Every structure is written in structure tokens, then in C-alpha cells.
Amino acid sequence: MDERLKKRILMFYLAGVINAFLGLYVAIEGRAFLPPETVRWLTLFFFAFAAVDFWFPRVLKKKWRQAQAKLNAQRQAPASKNPGSP
């Protein structure tokens, strides 16, 4: 896998952990200094972004695997059409 893609995937996971931590912090500690409605919306916001941050790397990996399979199929197709030619 390309190093840039690996780095991007790791950054998404890191952002997901940070968003989940912030969501937990707001849910636990936010009640002391924020109205309940604001706590709910902020918690939902952080957890929603955490979910996206954990879901999106799977999409990137899936697209990369599909692109690699297509590239491999294109490489093998000319070789299988002319098995006798050099």
C-alpha cells in the first residue's frame, strides 16, 4: 500500500480517537457547565465525526484494493491473449 495512503488512514484513525475522547468528555464533564441540550448536540456531533473517521479508512482501503485488482487484471489480460508472443 502507498505510504501516503497509510499515513492518511492513520490520521483518520487518530482523528476518530480524538473525536470519541472529546465526545466522552463533553458527555461526562459538560453537564457541569453547559445546558443539557447543548451537551446532547455536542456529544452527537463528536460521536458522529468519530464514526465517520473510523468508517472512511475502510472505504479508502476498499477503493485501493479494487483499483489494484483492476490494474492486475489489465496487466494479465494482454499476457493471456497472446501466450505465444514474447
C-alpha positions in Angstrom: 0.0 0.0 0.0 1.2 3.5 -0.8 2.8 5.3 2.2 0.7 8.4 1.6 -2.5 6.3 1.9 -1.2 4.6 5.0 -0.5 8.0 6.6 -3.9 9.3 5.6 -5.6 6.3 7.1 -3.7 6.6 10.3 -4.6 10.3 10.5 -8.3 9.4 10.2 -8.0 6.8 13.0 -6.2 9.4 15.2 -8.9 12.0 14.5 -11.6 9.3 15.3 -9.9 8.6 18.7 -9.7 12.4 19.5 -13.4 12.9 18.5 -14.5 10.0 20.6 -12.5 11.3 23.6 -14.0 14.8 23.2 -17.4 13.3 22.9 -16.9 11.4 26.1 -15.5 14.4 27.8 -18.5 16.6 26.9 -20.9 13.8 27.9 -19.3 13.4 31.3 -18.0 16.8 32.2 -20.1 19.1 30.1 -23.1 18.8 32.3 -21.4 20.9 34.9 -21.1 24.0 32.8 -23.4 23.5 29.7 -27.1 23.3 29.3 -28.4 19.7 28.7 -29.5 20.4 25.1 -26.0 21.7 24.2 -24.4 18.7 25.8 -26.6 16.4 23.7 -25.8 18.2 20.5 -22.1 18.4 21.1 -21.9 14.8 22.1 -23.8 13.7 19.0 -21.5 16.0 16.9 -18.3 14.5 18.2 -19.5 10.8 18.1 -20.8 11.3 14.5 -17.5 12.6 13.3 -15.7 9.8 15.2 -17.9 7.3 13.4 -17.0 8.9 10.0 -13.3 8.9 10.9 -13.4 5.2 11.6 -15.6 4.4 8.6 -13.8 6.4 5.9 -10.5 4.4 6.1 -12.4 1.3 5.3 -13.7 3.0 2.2 -10.2 4.1 1.2 -8.9 0.6 1.7 -11.7 -0.9 -0.3 -11.2 1.5 -3.2 -7.5 0.9 -3.2 -8.0 -2.9 -3.3 -10.4 -2.5 -6.2 -8.0 -0.3 -8.1 -5.2 -2.8 -7.5 -7.4 -5.7 -8.7 -8.3 -3.8 -11.8 -4.7 -2.9 -12.5 -3.7 -6.5 -12.1 -6.4 -7.7 -14.4 -5.3 -5.2 -17.0 -1.7 -6.4 -16.7 -2.7 -10.1 -17.0 -5.2 -9.6 -19.9 -2.6 -8.8 -22.6 -0.4 -11.7 -21.4 -3.3 -14.2 -21.6 -4.4 -13.0 -25.1 -1.0 -13.7 -26.7 0.6 -16.6 -24.8 3.0 -17.5 -27.6 4.4 -14.0 -28.3 7.4 -12.7 -26.3 
